[in-house]
Amino acid sequence: MYDDYIPPQFDGDIAKFEAFKKARDKDAMNEDLSKVVAKNDTERRLIMLCRKAGDVSDDDKDDIVNLFESTIDLYLKAKGIKKE
């Protein structure tokens, strides 16, 4: 017997609903942790993006990191900030 209400979008599939709840709870926990670690919303967004990187292939990760570094370098140069 299953006591929880299963929303209609799960078509009565208990396993799908339980997997959804587990993922939802994990996301909530990660979001709470990022709020503790991050100094502001921008840092929180960067932390969440880094966590999502686990879903990206290694080749794509390299491309994304290279693009991000290039973007930061262009921004610093435009602002006249010397890179350390």
C-alpha positions as CSV (number, residue, x, y, z in Angstrom):
1,M,0.0,0.0,0.0
2,Y,1.3,3.5,-1.0
3,D,0.1,6.4,1.2
4,D,1.4,9.4,-0.8
5,Y,-0.7,11.1,-3.4
6,I,0.7,10.6,-6.8
7,P,0.2,13.5,-9.1
8,P,-1.6,12.7,-12.4
9,Q,1.5,13.4,-14.6
10,F,3.1,10.2,-13.2
11,D,0.2,8.0,-14.4
12,G,0.3,6.1,-11.1
13,D,3.9,5.1,-11.6
14,I,5.3,5.0,-8.0
15,A,8.9,4.4,-9.1
16,K,8.9,7.5,-11.3
17,F,7.3,9.6,-8.6
18,E,9.8,8.4,-6.0
19,A,12.7,9.2,-8.4
20,F,11.2,12.6,-9.0
21,K,11.0,13.3,-5.2
22,K,14.5,12.1,-4.7
23,A,15.9,14.4,-7.5
24,R,13.7,17.3,-6.2
25,D,15.1,16.9,-2.7
26,K,18.7,16.6,-3.9
27,D,18.2,19.8,-5.9
28,A,16.8,21.6,-2.9
29,M,19.7,20.5,-0.7
30,N,22.2,21.6,-3.4
31,E,20.5,25.0,-3.7
32,D,20.6,25.5,0.1
33,L,24.3,24.6,0.1
34,S,25.0,27.0,-2.7
35,K,23.3,29.8,-0.8
36,V,25.6,29.1,2.2
37,V,28.8,29.0,0.1
38,A,27.9,31.8,-2.4
39,K,28.4,35.4,-1.4
40,N,25.7,36.6,-3.8
41,D,23.3,35.4,-6.5
42,T,25.9,35.5,-9.2
43,E,28.2,33.2,-7.3
44,R,25.2,30.9,-6.6
45,R,24.4,30.8,-10.3
46,L,28.0,29.9,-11.1
47,I,28.0,27.1,-8.5
48,M,24.8,25.7,-10.0
49,L,26.3,25.8,-13.5
50,C,29.3,23.9,-12.3
51,R,27.1,21.3,-10.8
52,K,25.3,20.9,-14.1
53,A,28.6,20.2,-15.8
54,G,28.3,16.6,-14.7
55,D,25.7,16.2,-17.4
56,V,28.0,17.4,-20.2
57,S,30.5,15.3,-22.1
58,D,34.2,15.8,-21.4
59,D,34.9,17.3,-24.8
60,D,32.0,19.8,-24.4
61,K,33.2,20.6,-20.9
62,D,36.6,21.7,-22.3
63,D,34.9,23.8,-25.0
64,I,32.7,25.5,-22.4
65,V,35.6,26.2,-20.0
66,N,37.7,27.6,-22.9
67,L,34.8,29.8,-24.0
68,F,34.2,31.0,-20.4
69,E,37.9,31.8,-19.9
70,S,37.9,33.8,-23.2
71,T,34.8,35.7,-22.2
72,I,36.4,36.6,-18.8
73,D,39.6,37.6,-20.5
74,L,37.8,39.9,-22.9
75,Y,35.8,41.4,-20.1
76,L,38.9,42.2,-18.0
77,K,40.7,43.6,-21.0
78,A,37.7,45.9,-21.9
79,K,37.5,47.1,-18.2
80,G,41.3,47.7,-18.2
81,I,41.8,45.1,-15.4
82,K,45.1,43.3,-15.6
83,K,44.9,39.5,-15.3
84,E,46.8,38.0,-12.4
